[in-house]
Amino acid sequence: ADGDAALVQLVHVEAERRAVDIMRDFMEERRLGETVRRAGGVAGRIEERYTSSSSSSGDGEGLFGGLDETNLAGVMGLGQANTDIASKRALAQRDDCGFASEVGNLADVDASQEEWALVMQSTESYERFIRHAVEEVCKARRLRREQRREERRRLEEAEEA
């Protein structure tokens, strides 16, 4: 019984160590700590822009920080046909509060989040495996206990007979 528990403990320690190593390596490789810090700054700027703009005192910037309906339509590609794509992108980048320069483009951020989700799924698989191993050890212990009780009961019945 102690061997079962020791085996589960060994597997748990190794699985936990490996899961932590995988997450740490991923975070270092992708420099997530720095990215999260920079993203926090961008989020603060975006929040400041929209909270101060929505309650602005008529500074003319409005909710979209200087983009009136015409400019906004142009950025979204709904405006005039003679507006070139480069100027649309430049306007959009100016309006992203530094997201692209601080964090990266949205597709890369999305891909990174997908990869992180896979890392987390792997660690959850380790956890499920450990839980299953613990359940199996508990079942084996109960079975051995029942077998010992049954043996004692049979010996007692044999002695009485």
C-alpha positions in Angstrom: 0.0 0.0 0.0 2.8 2.4 0.8 4.4 1.5 -2.5 1.3 2.6 -4.3 1.3 5.9 -2.5 5.0 6.4 -3.2 4.5 5.7 -6.9 1.6 8.2 -7.1 3.7 10.7 -5.3 6.7 10.2 -7.6 4.5 10.5 -10.7 2.8 13.6 -9.2 6.1 15.3 -8.5 7.5 14.5 -11.9 4.3 15.6 -13.8 4.1 18.8 -11.8 7.8 19.6 -12.4 7.4 19.0 -16.1 4.2 21.1 -16.3 5.8 24.0 -14.5 8.9 23.7 -16.8 6.7 23.7 -19.9 4.8 26.8 -18.7 8.0 28.6 -17.6 9.8 27.9 -20.9 6.8 29.0 -22.9 6.5 32.3 -20.9 10.3 32.9 -21.3 10.3 32.1 -25.0 7.4 34.3 -25.7 8.5 37.0 -23.2 4.9 37.0 -21.8 5.8 38.9 -18.6 7.0 41.9 -20.6 4.1 41.6 -23.0 1.5 41.5 -20.2 3.1 44.6 -18.6 3.1 46.5 -21.9 -0.5 45.3 -22.7 -1.5 46.6 -19.3 -0.2 50.1 -20.2 -2.1 49.9 -23.5 -5.3 48.9 -21.7 -4.8 51.8 -19.4 -4.5 54.2 -22.3 -7.5 52.8 -24.1 -9.6 53.0 -20.9 -8.4 56.5 -20.3 -9.3 57.5 -23.9 -12.8 56.1 -23.8 -13.7 57.1 -20.2 -12.4 60.6 -20.6 -13.9 61.0 -24.2 -17.3 59.8 -23.2 -17.5 62.5 -20.5 -15.5 65.1 -22.4 -16.4 68.7 -22.2 -16.9 69.2 -25.9 -13.2 68.9 -26.9 -14.4 67.6 -30.3 -12.7 64.2 -30.0 -15.8 62.3 -29.0 -15.8 58.6 -28.3 -13.5 57.7 -31.1 -10.7 60.1 -30.3 -11.0 62.5 -33.2 -12.5 60.2 -35.7 -15.8 61.6 -36.9 -18.2 59.4 -38.8 -16.5 60.0 -42.1 -13.0 59.3 -40.9 -14.2 56.2 -39.0 -16.0 54.9 -42.1 -12.8 55.4 -44.1 -10.8 53.5 -41.6 -13.3 50.7 -41.7 -13.2 50.6 -45.5 -16.7 52.0 -45.9 -15.7 55.5 -47.1 -14.5 57.0 -50.3 -13.0 54.7 -52.9 -10.0 57.0 -53.5 -8.7 56.6 -50.0 -5.8 54.2 -50.2 -5.3 51.3 -47.8 -2.0 52.7 -46.5 -3.6 55.8 -45.1 -6.4 53.7 -43.6 -3.8 51.5 -41.8 -1.8 54.5 -40.6 -4.9 56.1 -39.1 -6.0 52.8 -37.5 -2.5 52.4 -36.0 -2.4 55.9 -34.7 -5.8 55.2 -33.1 -4.8 51.8 -31.4 -3.2 53.5 -28.4 0.1 51.8 -29.1 -1.3 48.2 -29.2 0.5 47.2 -32.4 3.8 48.6 -31.4 3.7 47.5 -27.7 2.0 44.2 -27.9 2.0 43.1 -31.6 -0.5 42.6 -34.2 -3.8 41.0 -33.2 -3.2 37.8 -35.2 0.0 37.2 -33.3 -1.6 37.9 -30.0 -4.5 35.5 -30.9 -2.0 32.8 -32.0 -0.1 33.2 -28.8 -3.3 32.9 -26.7 -4.1 29.7 -28.7 -0.7 28.2 -27.9 -1.1 29.1 -24.2 -4.4 27.4 -24.2 -2.8 24.2 -25.5 -0.1 24.5 -22.8 -2.8 24.8 -20.1 -4.7 21.8 -21.6 -1.5 19.8 -21.3 -1.1 20.7 -17.6 -4.8 19.9 -17.1 -4.2 16.5 -18.7 -1.4 15.9 -16.2 -3.7 16.8 -13.4 -6.4 14.4 -14.6 -3.9 11.6 -14.9 -2.8 12.2 -11.3 -6.4 12.3 -10.1 -7.1 9.0 -11.9 -3.9 7.4 -10.4 -5.0 8.5 -6.9 -8.5 7.1 -7.4 -7.0 3.8 -8.6 -4.7 3.6 -5.5 -7.6 4.3 -3.2 -9.6 1.6 -5.0 -6.7 -0.9 -4.6 -6.4 0.0 -0.9 -10.1 -0.6 -0.3 -10.0 -3.9 -2.2 -7.0 -5.1 -0.1 -8.7 -4.0 3.1 -11.8 -5.9 2.1 -9.7 -9.0 1.2 -8.0 -8.9 4.6 -11.4 -8.6 6.3 -12.7 -11.5 4.3 -9.6 -13.6 5.1 -10.0 -12.9 8.8 -13.7 -13.7 8.7 -13.0 -17.1 7.0 -10.2 -17.9 9.5 -12.6 -17.1 12.4 -15.3 -19.3 10.9 -12.8 -22.1 10.4 -11.6 -21.9 14.0 -15.2 -21.9 15.3 -16.1 -25.0 13.2 
